[in-house]
Amino acid sequence: MDFFGQQDKARTKTTVLVVYFVIAIVFIIASVYLASLLIFHFTQAQQQPGVALPALVLWDPRLFGLVVVGTLGVVLIGSLYKTIALSKGGSAVAESLGGRLLGTDPTDPDERKLRNVVQEMALAAGMPVPKIYVLDKDKGINAFAAGHAPSDAAIGVTRGCMSLLTRDELQGVIGHEFSHLLNGDMRLNIRIMGILFGIVCLAVIGRVLLYTRGGGGRGRNPMMFVGLALIVIGALGILFGRLIQAALSRQRELLADASAVQFTRNPAGLAGALKKIGSAGSKIDSAHASEASHMFFENGLGKPLFGMMATHPPLEQRIRALDPEWDGKFTPVGVESRAV
């Protein structure tokens, strides 16, 4: 596997997707400005019956300035609020998913194997050993990494991931999670989630304005129509934002696969883990699983209704990138070697 080529390709696409997010914000501002311009123009004409409708002037510097300041202010304040709320470190995420902190000297063979592999990957990645959490109730094969910096990082692994994978396969999964921490994926995800929350705030303010009554009566109140426009624009912004977020997550997963090969020098281990997921599944049974869906090694929820909303690339695509000669058959799972 040309993992350097795969990394460069994934990073290039990630940059493009981040640019799309910036473009989306610009279009939201332009849409709010145009909607406000039209609403105030026609409302003014209705309030002066019998007077000829003046020509529509598309450029109003004062209105544009108010729209830019107002829209960016709402998005930035909402984003800051959400970012602060999410800045609780990896342990908070792991515990919300039902994770149990693994001790420094476990007696269970699978848990000892896990700790040894995490310590090896930390050494290979040149970072401190993160806290390790075990999701005892989850029998599927999955894992996740969370945290903003090496000092508050945590890695969570399902019971099925430990018991059903060989040491090489587990090493591939853990290498994948370490790459998320090293590549700054968690920080990037939090920023994107913050922006999306800021766009949601636009729609919330729109609902408030929709029911605002002006002195001229509900039917002539321009702020009511501005509120309706904000609800529509906010809903469309959220939809396209989530599409971009899902595409961004898929690219970061491919980047993490390539980086895992760089750490382990063994693409067969990671490919073997993915092949077993095709048989054992990767579902996470937690009420908070949807909130952390973009952090999982493989899709921890049900199959998305639309492929464009998927947070992970198709399993088959990830396997063939690691093993081009794969026959398309998933590996049956069973009790594997417990070497530590």
C-alpha contacts under 8 A as a table, 3 or more apart, distances in Angstrom:
res1	aa1	res2	aa2	distance
1	M	267	P	7.26
1	M	321	A	7.41
1	M	322	L	6.16
2	D	5	G	5.37
2	D	6	Q	6.28
3	F	6	Q	4.87
3	F	7	Q	6.01
3	F	258	A	4.79
3	F	259	S	6.85
3	F	261	V	6.76
3	F	262	Q	6.67
4	F	7	Q	5.08
4	F	8	D	6.25
4	F	258	A	7.37
5	G	8	D	5.21
5	G	9	K	6.15
6	Q	9	K	5.12
6	Q	10	A	6.13
6	Q	254	L	7.64
6	Q	255	L	6.78
6	Q	258	A	6.05
7	Q	10	A	5.19
7	Q	11	R	6.08
7	Q	254	L	7.87
7	Q	255	L	5.20
7	Q	258	A	6.01
7	Q	259	S	7.10
8	D	11	R	5.19
8	D	12	T	6.10
9	K	12	T	5.24
9	K	13	K	6.38
10	A	13	K	5.25
10	A	14	T	6.11
10	A	251	Q	5.49
10	A	252	R	6.78
10	A	254	L	6.57
10	A	255	L	5.43
11	R	14	T	4.96
11	R	15	T	6.24
11	R	251	Q	7.73
11	R	252	R	7.84
11	R	255	L	7.19
12	T	15	T	5.23
12	T	16	V	6.47
13	K	16	V	5.04
13	K	17	L	6.26
13	K	251	Q	6.97
14	T	17	L	5.08
14	T	18	V	6.27
14	T	248	L	5.90
14	T	251	Q	6.31
14	T	252	R	7.30
15	T	18	V	5.18
15	T	19	V	6.30
16	V	19	V	5.08
16	V	20	Y	6.33
17	L	20	Y	4.89
17	L	21	F	6.46
17	L	244	I	6.47
17	L	247	A	7.53
17	L	248	L	6.19
18	V	21	F	5.05
18	V	22	V	6.59
18	V	248	L	7.82
19	V	22	V	5.10
19	V	23	I	6.26
20	Y	23	I	4.93
20	Y	24	A	6.07
20	Y	244	I	7.45
21	F	24	A	4.98
21	F	25	I	6.46
21	F	241	G	6.92
21	F	244	I	7.01
22	V	25	I	5.24
22	V	26	V	6.41
23	I	26	V	5.00
23	I	27	F	6.23
24	A	27	F	5.11
24	A	28	I	6.21
24	A	237	G	7.22
24	A	240	F	7.81
24	A	241	G	7.54
25	I	28	I	5.02
25	I	29	I	6.34
26	V	29	I	5.21
26	V	30	A	6.23
27	F	30	A	4.92
27	F	31	S	5.95
28	I	31	S	5.06
28	I	32	V	6.15
28	I	233	I	6.80
28	I	234	G	7.93
28	I	237	G	6.90
29	I	32	V	5.20
29	I	33	Y	6.15
29	I	67	V	6.91
29	I	68	V	6.26
29	I	71	T	6.46
29	I	72	L	7.97
30	A	33	Y	5.11
30	A	34	L	6.14
31	S	34	L	5.18
31	S	35	A	6.01
31	S	233	I	7.19
32	V	35	A	5.18
32	V	36	S	6.00
32	V	67	V	6.90
32	V	71	T	8.00
32	V	229	A	7.33
32	V	230	L	6.93
32	V	233	I	7.36
33	Y	36	S	5.16
33	Y	37	L	6.03
33	Y	63	L	7.39
33	Y	64	F	6.09
33	Y	67	V	5.88
34	L	37	L	5.06
34	L	38	L	6.24
35	A	38	L	5.33
35	A	39	I	6.06
35	A	226	V	7.16
35	A	229	A	6.62
36	S	39	I	5.13
36	S	40	F	6.05
36	S	226	V	6.14
37	L	40	F	5.53
37	L	41	H	6.07
37	L	58	L	7.47
37	L	63	L	7.62
38	L	41	H	5.11
38	L	42	F	6.20
39	I	42	F	5.52
39	I	43	T	5.93
39	I	222	P	6.41
39	I	225	F	6.80
39	I	226	V	7.02
40	F	43	T	5.07
40	F	44	Q	5.93
40	F	222	P	6.26
41	H	44	Q	5.39
41	H	45	A	6.58
41	H	56	L	7.08
42	F	45	A	5.04
42	F	46	Q	6.33
43	T	46	Q	5.09
43	T	47	Q	6.31
43	T	220	R	6.77
43	T	221	N	7.85
43	T	222	P	6.21
44	Q	47	Q	5.21
44	Q	48	Q	6.60
45	A	48	Q	5.30
45	A	49	P	6.77
45	A	51	V	7.37
45	A	52	A	7.84
45	A	53	L	5.81
45	A	54	P	7.94
46	Q	49	P	5.81
46	Q	220	R	7.77
47	Q	220	R	7.48
48	Q	51	V	5.85
57	V	60	D	7.06
59	W	64	F	7.83
60	D	63	L	5.44
60	D	64	F	6.02
61	P	64	F	5.02
61	P	65	G	6.03
62	R	65	G	5.21
62	R	66	L	6.35
63	L	66	L	5.11
63	L	67	V	6.15
64	F	67	V	5.09
64	F	68	V	6.12
65	G	68	V	5.20
65	G	69	V	6.12
66	L	69	V	5.26
66	L	70	G	5.84
67	V	70	G	5.09
67	V	71	T	5.75
68	V	71	T	5.35
68	V	72	L	5.87
69	V	72	L	5.44
69	V	73	G	5.68
70	G	73	G	5.04
70	G	74	V	6.19
71	T	74	V	5.32
71	T	75	V	6.27
71	T	202	L	7.48
72	L	75	V	5.09
72	L	76	L	5.81
73	G	76	L	5.23
73	G	77	I	5.93
74	V	77	I	5.35
74	V	78	G	5.96
74	V	198	G	6.26
74	V	199	I	7.86
74	V	201	C	6.67
74	V	202	L	6.59
75	V	78	G	5.21
75	V	79	S	5.91
75	V	195	I	6.44
75	V	197	F	7.59
75	V	198	G	3.84
75	V	199	I	5.72
75	V	201	C	7.00
75	V	202	L	7.23
76	L	79	S	4.97
76	L	80	L	6.02
76	L	195	I	7.37
76	L	198	G	6.38
77	I	80	L	5.12
77	I	81	Y	6.19
77	I	198	G	7.00
78	G	81	Y	5.16
78	G	82	K	6.25
78	G	194	G	6.93
78	G	195	I	7.48
78	G	197	F	6.01
78	G	198	G	4.17
78	G	199	I	7.84
78	G	201	C	6.40
79	S	82	K	5.19
79	S	83	T	5.98
79	S	191	R	7.50
79	S	193	M	7.70
79	S	194	G	3.94
79	S	195	I	5.04
79	S	196	L	7.47
79	S	197	F	5.99
79	S	198	G	4.95
80	L	83	T	5.10
80	L	84	I	6.17
80	L	194	G	6.70
81	Y	84	I	5.36
81	Y	85	A	6.28
81	Y	194	G	7.68
82	K	85	A	4.97
82	K	86	L	6.19
82	K	193	M	7.56
82	K	194	G	5.16
82	K	197	F	6.72
83	T	86	L	5.14
83	T	87	S	6.15
83	T	190	I	6.23
83	T	191	R	6.70
83	T	193	M	7.76
83	T	194	G	5.49
84	I	87	S	5.12
85	A	88	K	7.19
86	L	89	G	7.95
86	L	190	I	7.05
87	S	148	H	7.49
88	K	91	S	7.73
88	K	92	A	5.98
88	K	93	V	7.90
89	G	92	A	5.90
89	G	93	V	7.20
89	G	146	A	7.04
89	G	147	G	4.77
89	G	148	H	6.40
89	G	152	D	5.23
89	G	153	A	6.59
89	G	154	A	7.91
90	G	93	V	5.30
90	G	94	A	6.30
90	G	145	A	7.29
90	G	146	A	4.30
90	G	147	G	4.08
90	G	148	H	7.53
90	G	152	D	5.91
90	G	153	A	4.98
90	G	154	A	4.69
90	G	155	I	7.59
91	S	94	A	5.04
91	S	95	E	6.05
91	S	131	K	7.44
91	S	146	A	7.67
91	S	147	G	7.78
91	S	152	D	7.41
91	S	153	A	7.31
91	S	154	A	5.77
92	A	95	E	5.26
92	A	96	S	6.12
93	V	96	S	5.17
93	V	97	L	6.50
93	V	146	A	6.81
93	V	292	A	7.80
94	A	97	L	5.30
94	A	98	G	6.63
94	A	99	G	5.13
94	A	100	R	7.95
94	A	133	Y	6.61
94	A	146	A	7.73
94	A	154	A	7.25
94	A	155	I	7.69
94	A	156	G	6.30
95	E	98	G	5.06
95	E	99	G	4.83
95	E	100	R	6.99
96	S	99	G	7.23
96	S	288	H	6.67
97	L	135	L	7.62
97	L	286	S	5.73
97	L	287	A	7.60
97	L	288	H	6.05
97	L	289	A	6.69
98	G	135	L	6.13
98	G	286	S	7.21
99	G	133	Y	5.19
99	G	134	V	5.17
99	G	135	L	4.64
99	G	136	D	7.33
99	G	156	G	6.90
100	R	133	Y	5.04
100	R	134	V	5.07
100	R	135	L	6.39
100	R	136	D	7.54
101	L	131	K	7.27
101	L	132	I	5.95
101	L	133	Y	4.48
101	L	134	V	6.51
102	L	106	P	7.24
102	L	111	E	7.69
102	L	131	K	7.69
102	L	132	I	5.51
102	L	133	Y	5.48
102	L	134	V	6.56
103	G	106	P	5.75
104	T	115	R	7.84
105	D	112	R	7.30
106	P	109	P	7.84
106	P	111	E	6.11
106	P	112	R	5.51
107	T	111	E	7.33
107	T	112	R	6.57
108	D	111	E	5.28
108	D	112	R	6.08
109	P	112	R	5.06
109	P	113	K	6.10
109	P	338	R	6.36
109	P	339	A	7.99
109	P	340	V	7.36
110	D	113	K	5.05
110	D	114	L	6.22
110	D	162	M	5.71
110	D	163	S	6.13
110	D	338	R	6.31
111	E	114	L	4.97
111	E	115	R	6.26
111	E	162	M	7.16
112	R	115	R	5.21
112	R	116	N	6.21
112	R	340	V	6.59
113	K	116	N	5.23
113	K	117	V	6.21
113	K	162	M	7.95
113	K	167	R	7.31
113	K	338	R	7.05
113	K	339	A	6.77
113	K	340	V	4.45
114	L	117	V	5.20
114	L	118	V	6.19
114	L	162	M	6.71
114	L	170	L	7.62
115	R	118	V	5.15
115	R	119	Q	6.16
115	R	132	I	7.56
116	N	119	Q	5.16
116	N	120	E	6.23
116	N	340	V	6.74
117	V	120	E	5.05
117	V	121	M	6.20
117	V	167	R	7.78
117	V	170	L	7.54
117	V	171	Q	5.93
117	V	174	I	7.45
118	V	121	M	5.15
118	V	122	A	6.09
118	V	129	V	7.01
118	V	171	Q	7.80
118	V	174	I	6.56
119	Q	122	A	5.11
119	Q	123	L	6.31
119	Q	129	V	5.89
120	E	123	L	5.17
120	E	124	A	6.27
121	M	124	A	4.90
121	M	125	A	5.96
121	M	171	Q	7.58
121	M	174	I	7.10
121	M	175	G	6.13
121	M	178	F	7.35
121	M	263	F	7.29
122	A	125	A	5.08
122	A	126	G	5.90
122	A	127	M	5.30
122	A	128	P	6.02
122	A	129	V	5.42
122	A	130	P	7.89
122	A	178	F	7.59
123	L	126	G	5.08
123	L	127	M	6.52
123	L	128	P	7.68
123	L	129	V	7.98
124	A	263	F	6.32
125	A	178	F	7.34
125	A	182	L	7.89
125	A	263	F	7.06
127	M	150	P	6.68
128	P	150	P	6.49
128	P	151	S	7.49
130	P	150	P	7.04
130	P	151	S	7.61
130	P	152	D	7.42
130	P	153	A	5.28
130	P	154	A	5.09
130	P	155	I	6.62
131	K	153	A	6.61
131	K	154	A	4.62
131	K	155	I	6.29
132	I	154	A	5.86
132	I	155	I	5.08
132	I	156	G	5.87
132	I	157	V	7.82
133	Y	154	A	7.30
133	Y	155	I	6.16
133	Y	156	G	4.50
133	Y	157	V	6.34
134	V	156	G	5.70
134	V	157	V	5.15
134	V	158	T	5.75
134	V	159	R	6.56
135	L	138	D	5.83
135	L	156	G	6.93
135	L	157	V	6.01
135	L	158	T	4.52
135	L	159	R	5.89
136	D	139	K	7.64
136	D	158	T	6.24
136	D	159	R	5.04
137	K	158	T	7.62
137	K	159	R	6.96
137	K	285	D	7.66
138	D	158	T	5.44
138	D	159	R	5.89
138	D	160	G	6.51
138	D	283	K	7.48
138	D	284	I	6.07
138	D	285	D	6.41
139	K	158	T	6.60
139	K	159	R	5.59
139	K	160	G	4.20
139	K	161	C	7.55
140	G	158	T	6.88
140	G	159	R	7.51
140	G	160	G	4.92
140	G	161	C	6.70
140	G	277	I	7.50
140	G	280	A	5.68
140	G	281	G	5.12
140	G	282	S	4.48
140	G	283	K	5.86
140	G	284	I	7.39
141	I	158	T	6.29
141	I	159	R	7.70
141	I	160	G	5.06
141	I	161	C	4.26
141	I	164	L	7.57
141	I	276	K	7.92
141	I	277	I	5.93
141	I	280	A	6.69
141	I	281	G	6.24
141	I	282	S	4.75
141	I	283	K	7.71
142	N	157	V	6.27
142	N	158	T	5.69
142	N	160	G	7.59
142	N	161	C	5.84
142	N	282	S	5.29
142	N	283	K	7.53
142	N	284	I	7.69
142	N	296	F	6.66
142	N	297	F	5.66
142	N	298	E	6.19
142	N	300	G	7.28
143	A	155	I	7.33
143	A	156	G	5.41
143	A	157	V	4.34
143	A	158	T	6.12
143	A	161	C	7.37
143	A	173	V	7.43
143	A	174	I	7.91
143	A	177	E	7.60
143	A	296	F	5.63
143	A	297	F	5.19
143	A	298	E	7.72
144	F	155	I	5.79
144	F	156	G	5.26
144	F	157	V	6.71
144	F	177	E	6.24
144	F	295	M	5.44
144	F	296	F	4.50
144	F	297	F	5.67
145	A	153	A	7.26
145	A	154	A	5.84
145	A	155	I	4.51
145	A	156	G	6.39
145	A	177	E	5.42
145	A	178	F	7.21
145	A	180	H	6.96
145	A	181	L	6.94
145	A	295	M	6.37
145	A	296	F	7.42
146	A	153	A	5.73
146	A	154	A	5.45
146	A	155	I	6.52
146	A	181	L	7.40
146	A	186	M	6.34
146	A	295	M	7.15
147	G	150	P	7.28
147	G	152	D	5.49
147	G	153	A	4.22
147	G	154	A	6.29
147	G	181	L	7.32
147	G	186	M	6.39
147	G	187	R	7.82
148	H	152	D	6.61
148	H	153	A	6.73
148	H	181	L	7.78
148	H	184	G	7.71
148	H	186	M	6.20
148	H	187	R	5.63
149	A	152	D	5.71
149	A	153	A	6.09
149	A	181	L	7.40
150	P	153	A	5.10
150	P	181	L	7.38
153	A	181	L	7.61
155	I	177	E	7.34
157	V	161	C	6.31
157	V	162	M	7.19
158	T	161	C	5.16
158	T	162	M	6.73
159	R	162	M	5.35
159	R	163	S	6.25
160	G	163	S	5.18
160	G	164	L	5.53
160	G	165	L	7.86
161	C	164	L	5.68
161	C	165	L	5.90
161	C	170	L	7.17
162	M	165	L	5.96
162	M	170	L	7.02
163	S	335	V	6.77
163	S	336	E	7.07
164	L	333	V	6.23
164	L	334	G	6.03
164	L	335	V	5.95
164	L	336	E	6.05
165	L	168	D	7.90
165	L	169	E	5.59
165	L	170	L	5.74
165	L	273	A	6.50
165	L	276	K	7.97
165	L	336	E	6.37
166	T	169	E	5.16
166	T	170	L	6.10
166	T	336	E	5.67
166	T	337	S	5.71
166	T	338	R	7.18
167	R	170	L	5.13
167	R	171	Q	6.05
167	R	337	S	7.28
167	R	338	R	7.31
167	R	339	A	6.69
167	R	340	V	7.46
168	D	171	Q	4.98
168	D	172	G	6.34
168	D	266	N	7.93
168	D	269	G	4.86
168	D	270	L	7.69
169	E	172	G	5.11
169	E	173	V	6.50
169	E	268	A	7.74
169	E	269	G	4.07
169	E	270	L	5.37
169	E	271	A	7.66
169	E	272	G	5.94
169	E	273	A	5.13
170	L	173	V	5.12
170	L	174	I	6.21
170	L	269	G	7.43
170	L	270	L	7.67
170	L	273	A	7.17
171	Q	174	I	5.19
171	Q	175	G	5.99
171	Q	264	T	7.22
171	Q	269	G	7.11
171	Q	270	L	7.61
172	G	175	G	5.08
172	G	176	H	6.23
172	G	260	A	6.03
172	G	261	V	7.25
172	G	264	T	6.67
172	G	266	N	7.61
172	G	267	P	7.58
172	G	269	G	5.39
172	G	270	L	4.30
172	G	273	A	7.54
173	V	176	H	5.09
173	V	177	E	6.49
173	V	260	A	7.59
173	V	270	L	6.10
173	V	273	A	7.18
173	V	297	F	7.32
174	I	177	E	5.06
174	I	178	F	6.23
174	I	260	A	7.88
175	G	178	F	5.12
175	G	179	S	6.30
175	G	259	S	7.45
175	G	260	A	4.47
175	G	261	V	7.65
175	G	263	F	6.26
175	G	264	T	6.97
176	H	179	S	5.28
176	H	180	H	6.79
176	H	256	A	5.07
176	H	257	D	5.58
176	H	259	S	6.68
176	H	260	A	4.56
176	H	297	F	7.58
177	E	180	H	5.25
177	E	181	L	6.83
177	E	256	A	7.19
177	E	260	A	7.97
177	E	297	F	7.17
178	F	181	L	5.19
178	F	182	L	6.28
178	F	260	A	7.81
179	S	182	L	4.97
179	S	183	N	5.81
179	S	256	A	5.30
179	S	259	S	5.83
179	S	260	A	6.50
180	H	183	N	5.30
180	H	184	G	6.25
180	H	185	D	5.17
180	H	186	M	6.86
180	H	252	R	7.78
180	H	256	A	6.03
181	L	184	G	5.45
181	L	185	D	6.33
181	L	186	M	6.65
182	L	185	D	7.76
184	G	187	R	5.47
184	G	188	L	6.30
185	D	188	L	5.02
185	D	189	N	6.05
185	D	252	R	7.09
186	M	189	N	5.10
186	M	190	I	6.25
186	M	295	M	7.75
187	R	190	I	5.19
187	R	191	R	6.33
188	L	191	R	5.19
188	L	192	I	6.29
189	N	192	I	5.12
189	N	193	M	6.07
190	I	193	M	5.02
190	I	194	G	6.06
191	R	194	G	5.00
191	R	195	I	6.33
192	I	195	I	5.13
192	I	196	L	6.29
192	I	245	Q	7.05
193	M	196	L	5.11
193	M	197	F	6.23
194	G	197	F	5.09
194	G	198	G	6.26
195	I	198	G	4.97
195	I	199	I	6.37
196	L	199	I	5.09
196	L	200	V	6.29
196	L	238	I	6.27
196	L	241	G	6.55
196	L	242	R	7.70
197	F	200	V	4.88
197	F	201	C	6.31
198	G	201	C	5.02
198	G	202	L	6.75
199	I	202	L	5.16
199	I	203	A	6.97
199	I	234	G	5.79
199	I	237	G	6.68
199	I	238	I	6.42
200	V	203	A	5.29
200	V	204	V	6.43
200	V	234	G	6.21
200	V	235	A	7.56
200	V	238	I	6.81
201	C	204	V	4.86
201	C	205	I	6.15
202	L	205	I	5.24
202	L	206	G	6.15
202	L	230	L	6.17
202	L	231	I	7.11
202	L	234	G	5.74
203	A	206	G	4.79
203	A	207	R	6.35
203	A	227	G	7.94
203	A	230	L	5.51
203	A	231	I	4.28
203	A	232	V	7.46
203	A	233	I	7.60
203	A	234	G	4.88
203	A	235	A	6.83
204	V	207	R	5.20
204	V	208	V	6.56
204	V	231	I	7.30
205	I	208	V	5.03
205	I	209	L	6.25
205	I	227	G	7.01
205	I	230	L	7.56
206	G	209	L	5.12
206	G	210	L	6.01
206	G	226	V	7.08
206	G	227	G	3.70
206	G	228	L	5.96
206	G	229	A	7.23
206	G	230	L	4.82
206	G	231	I	5.12
207	R	210	L	4.98
207	R	211	Y	6.79
207	R	227	G	5.90
207	R	228	L	7.08
207	R	231	I	6.62
208	V	211	Y	5.72
208	V	212	T	6.57
208	V	227	G	7.02
209	L	212	T	4.96
209	L	223	M	5.78
209	L	224	M	5.33
209	L	226	V	7.12
209	L	227	G	4.58
209	L	228	L	7.77
210	L	223	M	6.90
210	L	224	M	4.12
210	L	225	F	6.63
210	L	226	V	7.42
210	L	227	G	4.59
210	L	228	L	5.83
211	Y	224	M	6.36
212	T	218	R	7.69
212	T	221	N	7.93
212	T	223	M	7.03
212	T	224	M	6.15
213	R	217	G	6.26
213	R	218	R	5.22
213	R	221	N	6.53
213	R	224	M	7.57
214	G	217	G	5.55
214	G	218	R	6.33
214	G	220	R	7.67
214	G	221	N	5.25
215	G	221	N	7.68
216	G	219	G	7.81
216	G	220	R	5.75
216	G	221	N	6.38
217	G	220	R	5.62
217	G	221	N	6.23
218	R	221	N	5.34
218	R	224	M	7.52
221	N	224	M	5.68
221	N	225	F	7.40
222	P	225	F	5.34
222	P	226	V	6.33
223	M	226	V	4.80
223	M	227	G	6.00
224	M	227	G	5.08
224	M	228	L	6.41
225	F	228	L	4.99
225	F	229	A	6.20
226	V	229	A	5.03
226	V	230	L	6.19
227	G	230	L	5.05
227	G	231	I	6.30
228	L	231	I	5.17
228	L	232	V	6.45
229	A	232	V	5.23
229	A	233	I	6.01
230	L	233	I	5.05
230	L	234	G	5.64
231	I	234	G	5.13
231	I	235	A	6.06
232	V	235	A	5.19
232	V	236	L	6.28
233	I	236	L	5.20
233	I	237	G	5.98
234	G	237	G	4.93
234	G	238	I	6.10
235	A	238	I	5.17
235	A	239	L	6.28
236	L	239	L	5.09
236	L	240	F	6.26
237	G	240	F	5.35
237	G	241	G	5.80
238	I	241	G	4.89
238	I	242	R	6.02
239	L	242	R	5.33
239	L	243	L	6.36
240	F	243	L	4.98
240	F	244	I	6.22
241	G	244	I	5.15
241	G	245	Q	6.04
242	R	245	Q	4.80
242	R	246	A	6.01
242	R	309	M	7.23
243	L	246	A	5.22
243	L	247	A	6.27
243	L	308	M	6.37
243	L	309	M	5.74
244	I	247	A	5.08
244	I	248	L	6.00
245	Q	248	L	5.00
245	Q	249	S	6.11
245	Q	311	T	7.94
246	A	249	S	5.06
246	A	250	R	6.27
246	A	308	M	7.08
246	A	309	M	5.55
246	A	310	A	5.85
246	A	311	T	4.66
246	A	312	H	7.65
247	A	250	R	5.14
247	A	251	Q	6.44
247	A	308	M	7.19
247	A	309	M	7.66
247	A	310	A	7.69
247	A	311	T	6.93
248	L	251	Q	5.25
248	L	252	R	6.34
249	S	252	R	5.13
249	S	253	E	6.25
249	S	294	H	6.39
249	S	311	T	5.44
249	S	312	H	6.60
250	R	253	E	5.15
250	R	254	L	6.53
250	R	310	A	7.66
250	R	311	T	5.52
250	R	312	H	4.65
250	R	313	P	5.29
251	Q	254	L	5.18
251	Q	255	L	6.27
251	Q	313	P	7.90
252	R	255	L	4.86
252	R	256	A	6.06
253	E	256	A	5.00
253	E	257	D	6.26
253	E	297	F	7.83
253	E	312	H	6.60
253	E	313	P	7.44
254	L	257	D	5.09
254	L	258	A	6.37
254	L	313	P	7.64
254	L	318	R	7.22
255	L	258	A	5.19
255	L	259	S	6.19
256	A	259	S	4.99
256	A	260	A	6.03
257	D	260	A	5.14
257	D	261	V	6.57
257	D	270	L	7.76
257	D	318	R	7.91
258	A	261	V	5.31
258	A	262	Q	6.55
259	S	262	Q	4.88
259	S	263	F	6.40
260	A	263	F	5.11
260	A	264	T	6.18
260	A	265	R	7.97
260	A	270	L	7.77
261	V	264	T	5.21
261	V	265	R	5.05
261	V	266	N	5.78
261	V	267	P	5.36
261	V	270	L	7.69
262	Q	265	R	5.45
264	T	267	P	7.62
266	N	269	G	5.80
266	N	270	L	7.45
267	P	270	L	5.51
267	P	271	A	6.13
267	P	322	L	5.78
267	P	323	D	7.59
268	A	271	A	5.00
268	A	272	G	5.86
268	A	322	L	7.19
268	A	323	D	7.26
269	G	272	G	5.13
269	G	273	A	6.46
270	L	273	A	5.19
270	L	274	L	6.43
270	L	322	L	7.81
271	A	274	L	5.15
271	A	275	K	6.18
271	A	318	R	7.92
271	A	319	I	5.45
271	A	322	L	5.95
271	A	323	D	6.73
272	G	275	K	5.07
272	G	276	K	6.33
272	G	331	T	7.62
273	A	276	K	5.26
273	A	277	I	6.41
274	L	277	I	5.09
274	L	278	G	6.79
274	L	315	L	7.00
274	L	318	R	7.84
274	L	319	I	6.50
275	K	278	G	5.41
275	K	279	S	7.36
275	K	319	I	7.11
275	K	329	K	7.71
275	K	330	F	4.82
275	K	331	T	5.42
276	K	279	S	5.30
276	K	280	A	6.05
276	K	281	G	7.84
276	K	330	F	6.04
276	K	331	T	4.98
276	K	332	P	6.32
276	K	333	V	6.11
277	I	280	A	5.00
277	I	281	G	4.80
277	I	282	S	6.13
277	I	330	F	7.84
278	G	281	G	5.85
278	G	315	L	7.65
278	G	330	F	5.47
278	G	331	T	7.44
279	S	330	F	6.08
279	S	331	T	6.60
279	S	332	P	5.96
279	S	333	V	6.83
280	A	332	P	7.81
280	A	333	V	6.64
282	S	298	E	6.46
282	S	299	N	6.47
282	S	300	G	5.39
282	S	301	L	7.96
283	K	299	N	7.07
283	K	300	G	4.22
283	K	301	L	5.56
283	K	302	G	7.44
284	I	289	A	6.33
284	I	300	G	4.94
284	I	301	L	6.58
285	D	289	A	7.08
286	S	289	A	5.16
287	A	290	S	7.47
288	H	291	E	5.50
288	H	292	A	6.89
289	A	292	A	5.37
289	A	293	S	5.83
289	A	300	G	7.09
289	A	301	L	7.22
290	S	293	S	4.95
290	S	301	L	7.00
291	E	294	H	7.94
292	A	295	M	5.43
292	A	296	F	7.10
293	S	296	F	5.75
293	S	299	N	6.86
293	S	300	G	6.31
293	S	301	L	7.17
293	S	311	T	7.29
294	H	311	T	5.72
294	H	312	H	7.68
296	F	299	N	6.40
296	F	300	G	6.52
298	E	312	H	6.55
299	N	302	G	7.60
299	N	303	K	7.88
299	N	311	T	7.17
299	N	312	H	6.24
303	K	310	A	7.87
304	P	307	G	6.36
304	P	309	M	6.50
304	P	310	A	5.87
305	L	309	M	7.69
306	F	309	M	5.61
306	F	310	A	7.13
307	G	310	A	5.27
310	A	313	P	7.20
313	P	317	Q	6.69
313	P	318	R	6.77
314	P	317	Q	5.30
314	P	318	R	6.62
315	L	318	R	5.31
315	L	319	I	6.32
316	E	319	I	5.17
316	E	320	R	6.16
316	E	328	G	7.62
317	Q	320	R	5.31
317	Q	321	A	6.25
318	R	321	A	5.26
318	R	322	L	6.68
319	I	322	L	5.27
319	I	323	D	5.85
319	I	324	P	7.72
319	I	326	W	7.53
320	R	323	D	4.74
320	R	324	P	4.58
320	R	325	E	7.22
320	R	326	W	6.35
321	A	324	P	6.07
323	D	326	W	5.53
326	W	329	K	7.59
